[in-house]
Amino acid sequence: MPRKRNSRVLFTALAVAVLVGALVYAFWPRPVLVDIGKVERRPMHVTIDEEGRTQVHNTFVVSTPVAGRLMRVTAEPGDRVEQGKTVVARMLPISPSALDARTREQANANVTAADAALRVAQADMNRALADQALAEGNLERTRRLFENGIASKAALERDETALRLAQANVDTARAAISMRIAELNNAQAQLIGFDDQGLARAIANRAEEATPLRAPTDGVILRIMQESETTLSAGTPVVEIGNVSDDLEIVAELLSTDAVRIEEGAPVIIENWGGENALEGAVKRVDPWGFTKFSALGVEEQRVRVTIGFQSPIEAREGLGHGFRVEVRIVVWETDNALTVPASSLFRSGEDWAVFHVTPAGRVEKRIVKVAANNNISAAIADGLSEGERIVIYPSATLSDGVRVAQRRVEGR
């Protein structure tokens, strides 16, 4: 009986011990699962990212030198041209305008008058020729009489002079006929309109004599402003030419607050331009003036143009032309040996930056740190941490000094 009583007491004590242990285990504080990273030394840079577009630095626009009719431009964008040799367009004189009824009647009257004047000149020519023939006959008779001693020398000289006067009148009449023919042609030309069939044939015959417009520089045709045949005034742009190979650059419009941080010569990483590898570049110029621009959301922004030159060889950017979209990352800070932490491990503590340092005992303590640079992926720490220390990434608002933490396990690891 005593042995049975002792067994019951022992079993009860064991059950109580197990229950107490289970309660202690259930209510014992468990470590908070967090993502933990390390403080590392590695190269780091901070960039200003923006979209840009390519452009040829020096473009040449071929314009019409005089008013005239541009023949259809047969060149195509991308065609290579040579300075002073390649003909990019041709021009003809301006076609006559249409004639209204009054102008046509006036022109017809002028033609009639010119034709009548020509007939008068031809009649004067006939009279001058008759006078010349008479003077030649008189001179011949007087010369024979003079040789026979019948006529005087004065009579001979008088008939010689009369012949010269008659010849001069013939020359005058002949010149008058040429003048009247020219006046008739001029009057008939006033009747030519833009719809005249003879004019169309004349233009077709003179097409090869059209004034050529030649390329002012070596390069390629970037765009054609006027392709179809049309009448243009002097100075109208026709073709734009540039050297895509040697004269290509990038223009990016940056916020003025970012532009003040950029210096000439700053390295640039050019991405998403269409090729497999990123290209290298350098800042050539930061414009000294800004302009107002509205964002897609309607926010007024002050922008500054930054010009970037290519550093990569031409072969590396093959296919990149004028007006192409690219993305540029302008380096404003870089070092080869930065003490870095993930940017997501930082949080604000008053006016300072702080991180949660994980102690060897597995508890966190808040550390105030001094951030030298931050590129939104990594942050360079100037003071407050040492290489190799562990810190909490994405710290939650429930963490505080002394809380036990453990590494969160990710499936698949």
Secondary structure, 3 states (H helix, E strand, C coil): CHHHHHHHHHHHHHHHHHHHHHHHHHHCCCCEEEEEEECEEEEEEEEEEEEEEEEECCEEEEECCCCEEECCCCCCCCCEECCCCCEEEEEECCCCCCCCHHHHHHHHHHHHHHHHHHHHHHHHHHHHHHHHHHHHHHHHHHHHHHHCCCCCHHHHHHHHHHHHHHHHHHHHHHHHHHHHHHHHHHHHHCCCCCCCHHHHHHHHHCHHHCEEEECCCCEEEEEECCCCCEEECCCCEEEEEECCCCCEEEEEEEEHHHHCCCCCCCEEEEECCCCCCCEEEEEEEEEEEEEEEECCCCCEEEEEEEEEEECCCHHHHCCCCCCCEEEEEEEEEEEEEEEEEEHHHCEEECCEEEEEEECCCCEEEEEEEEEEEECCCEEEEEECCCCCCEEEECCCCCCCCCCEEEECCCCCC
